[in-house]
Amino acid sequence: MSDFSGMEDLLQDFLQEASDLLSDVDNKLVDLEKMPDDRGLLNDIFRGFHTVKGGAGFLNATELVTLCHLTENLFDRLRNGELELTPELMDVIMAATKGVREMFGELGQMVQPQPADPDVLAALQGALSGDQPVPVAAPAAAPAPAAHEAAPEPSAATGEPDWSLLHAAVAGQPAAQAPVSELITKAEAAAGGIAVTPAAGVPAQASGQQAPASPYGRRATDRPGAQPVNARRAEERVRENTIRVDTSRLDQVLNLSGEIGLTKNRLTSLRADILAGKNDSETLHALDQAVSQLDLLVSDLQNSVMKTRMQPIGRLFQKYPRIARDLARQLGKDVELVLAGEETEVDKTMIEDLADPLIHLIRNAVDHGVEMPAERQAAGKPSKSLVRLEARQEGDHIVLIIADDGKGMSAERIRAKAIEKGLISEEEANTLDERQSLNLIFLPGFSTKTQISDVSGRGVGMDVVKTNIQKLNGSIEIRSEPGKGSVFMISLPLTLAILPVLLVLLGDQPFALPLSLVREILPIEQSRIQEVGGKETLVVRGEVLPVITLSRLLGWPREHYPEYGVFMQTAERSFILGVDSFAGRDDAVIKSLEDFRPKGVAGVTTLSNGQIVLILDMKELLSDIGQHVDIGSAVRALDFA
């Protein structure tokens, strides 16, 4: 087995380009399945595979060349009209592209790929000779539908949002007809959700349903003599430290750097004049102008550098049509994934961390959210289900929407299942409103599946989604109605490098709170504080909110009652945080605490006056109410006290 000594950079460049090409080919294959007579699509797919084969040949990756060559010949026969594209033939092609991607994983480990799955090679050769592809494994029978998958009773309450808009919104019709934003706004009072736990794999078929399933499920590592390979980790390692940047953005950074250099020279000259005793009004005015100019240029440079980290989210989205197509075919469903807002730009590191949560939600929508074609027709719906994945920028946040026109879910059923699994008590369930009931699906171990399959039922999916979103300083909300569909909304900051914060004071000690959690600042009059169930509460516009003092969260002694309250809202709760005073708002450049990180501290930042301030992790602090949180050690370690 040959290595790639001296060719490491060339190999990484090939994997970067070829992986993007293969993702584009996968998406075009999904489109081709809907439009089999589109010769333009076939030509694009042929060219993409031809390019991959050429690069593989240059690297002497013989087995990869063999697999690409057979698949390329198949595309050539299709575009020449010598073969007809059938669902079975598309399964063979998809299995081949999967094999190519697995070989990329082996190349990423700096080893030559093992031979492709013999069954895939045989199916390709059989298709080229005119034989009908024969599945190597018969579709399995699947577990009976879970309780939540039964068709729910339609909502008949008057005044509820018009959920008939959902199908149009998911289909991507013009905003004037059915914008998703209008749908979500109108759905704020609705209940339901998708019930939930997708994980990688293929479930068995529903009882009595025979659906075509891709027979080519073996991984490259299952082949005799193959080296252990994790293709995904290999690809992540290739991409981890690289980023594509438009040259115009780099030109802007270079120009600003030049302007800053000129301003620096001007300041140096003015400094020499002032040291020489020239401190007349004209010199001081020139100094003021130079400092102001430098301030503007540095801000522009910071923004330009941040933009170099921004990448179109379409590079992430392009992976998902293939995933949705394969899972839908294996489940016997007819599902189309509609993409929107692919040009929306997100911080590169955030794109990488969003991959798993979005895969969970898309697989969840296909597996749980949408019904079988016969069930949809019986309910008066089109047999084809639509799932919409959309990204858009709203102010300083990115909003991701995963919507489907499936069956939705009942909040009552969620509460009952959570009680049954022992996740909450009946008393706790009775205190939950619709939104809180929907959020129960994010609890670890929650699932409404009565039988476990490879795709779902283990209760390890949605809690991971929520945890990963919160790690990105984001939030996730659910809007759903039984019988109509569901919408998952993810809100994220534009970048993780800079965090807008509110600076609050506890005595003379400042702390930073993520501004995304702050809803309002209000004075606290102790006479308005009421005790409910032994807890301090405050009524704000008719809503009873618990009052939690910052001193209590940090475990510090309370010298006097706080004068101000910060109305904060996390994914789990709304509350008033009692503080002594405020020190303003700032854009914090987050620096992590590598040596030690006490619970409740997300990181530190440096203020304009040079003072170092702790950024509080409100989720951890709230989870530790009543326990001792040693924030004081962090304060002392950073020489705050």
GINORLIN-V936589 format. One record per run of one state. SS is the DSSP state (helix for helix, strand for strand, loop for the rest). FROM is the first residue (numbers start at 0). TO is the last residue. Records with the same first field share a line. If there is no record, write none. Layout:
BEGIN
SS->FROM-TO ; FROM-TO
END
This chain:
BEGIN
loop->0-6 ; 34-37 ; 58-60 ; 79-85 ; 108-116 ; 128-139 ; 141-145 ; 149-163 ; 171-173 ; 178-178 ; 186-203 ; 205-218 ; 222-229 ; 240-245 ; 275-279 ; 308-308 ; 312-312 ; 317-318 ; 331-333 ; 340-343 ; 369-371 ; 378-383 ; 394-395 ; 404-409 ; 420-424 ; 430-432 ; 442-460 ; 471-473 ; 481-483 ; 493-496 ; 506-507 ; 523-524 ; 528-528 ; 532-533 ; 540-541 ; 554-562 ; 569-572 ; 579-579 ; 589-589 ; 591-599 ; 606-610 ; 616-616 ; 623-629 ; 637-640
helix->7-33 ; 38-57 ; 61-78 ; 86-107 ; 117-127 ; 146-148 ; 164-170 ; 174-177 ; 179-185 ; 219-221 ; 230-239 ; 246-274 ; 280-307 ; 313-316 ; 319-330 ; 347-368 ; 372-377 ; 410-419 ; 425-429 ; 433-441 ; 461-470 ; 514-516 ; 525-527 ; 549-553 ; 617-622 ; 630-636
strand->140-140 ; 204-204 ; 309-311 ; 334-339 ; 344-346 ; 384-393 ; 396-403 ; 474-480 ; 484-492 ; 497-505 ; 508-513 ; 517-522 ; 529-531 ; 534-539 ; 542-548 ; 563-568 ; 573-578 ; 580-588 ; 590-590 ; 600-605 ; 611-615
END
